[in-house]
Amino acid sequence: MIVVKDIYKRYRTEHGLGEWVLNGVSFTIPPKVSVGLVGRNGAGKSTLLKLIAGTDMPTRGNVERHCRVSWPMGFGGGLQPSLSGRQNAKFVCRLHGRGEDLNARIAGIEEFAELGAYFDEPVKTYSSGMRSRLNFAMSLAFDFDVYISDEVTAAGDAAFKNKAKSAFKKLTDHASIIMVSHGEGTLRDFCTAGIWLNEGKAYWFDDIEDALKAYKNSLPAEDARMLKSPPGKNRQESVKSLSLASPVLKAGLGGKPRTVQAQHVTGLVRQAKNAGLILATPEQIASLGFVLNEGASPILMSREAESKITTEYFDLNNQCSY
Amino acid sequence: MRTSFEITLTTWKALFLREAVARLFAGRVAWLWMLLEPVVHITFMLFIFTVVRMKTVGGMDVVTWLLSGMLAFLLFRRTGTQCMNAINANQALFTYRQVKPIDTVLVRGGLEFLLLLVVASILVAVTALLGLATLPDDPLELVVSILCLWLLGVGFGLMASVAKEMIPELGKILDLLMTPMYFFSGVIFPIGSIPPPYREWLMLNPVAQGVEAIRLSFSSYYHAIPELNLPYLYASVLFFVFIGLALQVRYAGRVVTR
């Protein structure tokens, strides 16, 4: 059982104290219940995961763990770049007090991670996919009651993804998972309950479907906000005219506007084309009365296609962010 | 369920082995440089001293004087700098909640102590065999003085590692300060040859006190600097370690947060 008691979290930025990322969050995760965290980018999902895992301290409040909880796995953290994969694996085994069957565990990790000769090379020479494979393999080597996963199934190539998924499925027989994923399918596969994070508050749902619904309902307005309204018009009007135009207009990279590399944008555009979606030209966007954020690639799509592309697109997005 | 003490012990063991591998086998024959650094320093200074035809310093053979002083200072400097960089270098490992910032600092301090103990034993034994230097006269006093210098290094590292994380520029300033420390600690020139008002000021430096205490333990005939004040040395060790631990406790959470 994990009890999260009224936690507040904010980070120190270069300009002093930041905004509250989590603003009075409390919930209890009962034993054997797998939970999915949903929310916009920057809503504090990864922060909350880190706090639950004990990697980070809340500014106020506390987290009680009444079971064995893993470290947050998936984003390639916890690896020392100058040491080899084997040395890193040894360190983690020793850290968890598994000195006696060290060799067997290392062999297991080596086999699952499928790194070949690279297992004895320094981690800094690894690609991001290899890094998360090693990280994932390491966490599987221990029997935790609760596994903390930050987009773990999004790592690696298709073959590894499937392997990771089936390994994860096997885990859920005896352990539970707290996960962040933008893939709705993944969340439905593994989680029964859900937590929706919005504006620093957490909302508990006994059914992950309800959490996803709540998250989705909050979305359209959010998306519209990504488009800067042209001068002279206020935001409300922009939202109205957006919903009047029957195809939904989405700015290319969800959540907050951010800088992305050109190749990621073209990857996204190619994917959209393959899915049979129409791409809007800047002129078309302008004719609808919107100004596009810098770096965003516009996609014009129907409502049916929207749900399809969201999942796909987010998976792609996660690979990019590595 | 393991007790907190068991968890700390296993964490220290894992960190220690990890640090040892990184320190000894990071580059090609990294362990050799550890031994060569004091040898090169001492040989060079010995050459200078022989050119000015200095046979003894304060009634002590010049080789023993240089050797004991250099090793004493290195004990402080290596421990200090290694501990200072411990938190920054191990940032990735705070993913595992067992690992606290202070663990990495203390483990590095312990490792550095052991490594320098091996280096010093080799150097003292070899020079004594060759008849160049003498073995310590007062081993007990030597042990206490070594502990003092090491704890000064650890205390400095505990303070500096946190300070560096809070104010990154401070790390650069502390690095800069380490070079003059070499001179102000009387490692390569005798502080005893400086006239009184300035000598007293220089001897406010606890590292200079420690270096002098180690020399005295090597030869009981050594004319130590009159300002050598052992209670002052012990008090500064306590002060360094206490402030260092206090800073770690106070800012542990903030250091982990990035």
Interface residues (C-beta under 8 A of the other chain):
Chain A: Y11 R12 A53 G54 T55 D56 M57 W71 P72 G77 G78 L79 Q80 P81 S82 L83 Q87 K90 F91 V92 R94 L95 H96 G97 G99
Chain B: R2 E6 I7 T10 T11 K13 A14 L15 L17 R18 V21 A22 A26 N90 A92 L93 F94 T95 Y96 R97 Q98 V99 G253 R254 V256 T257
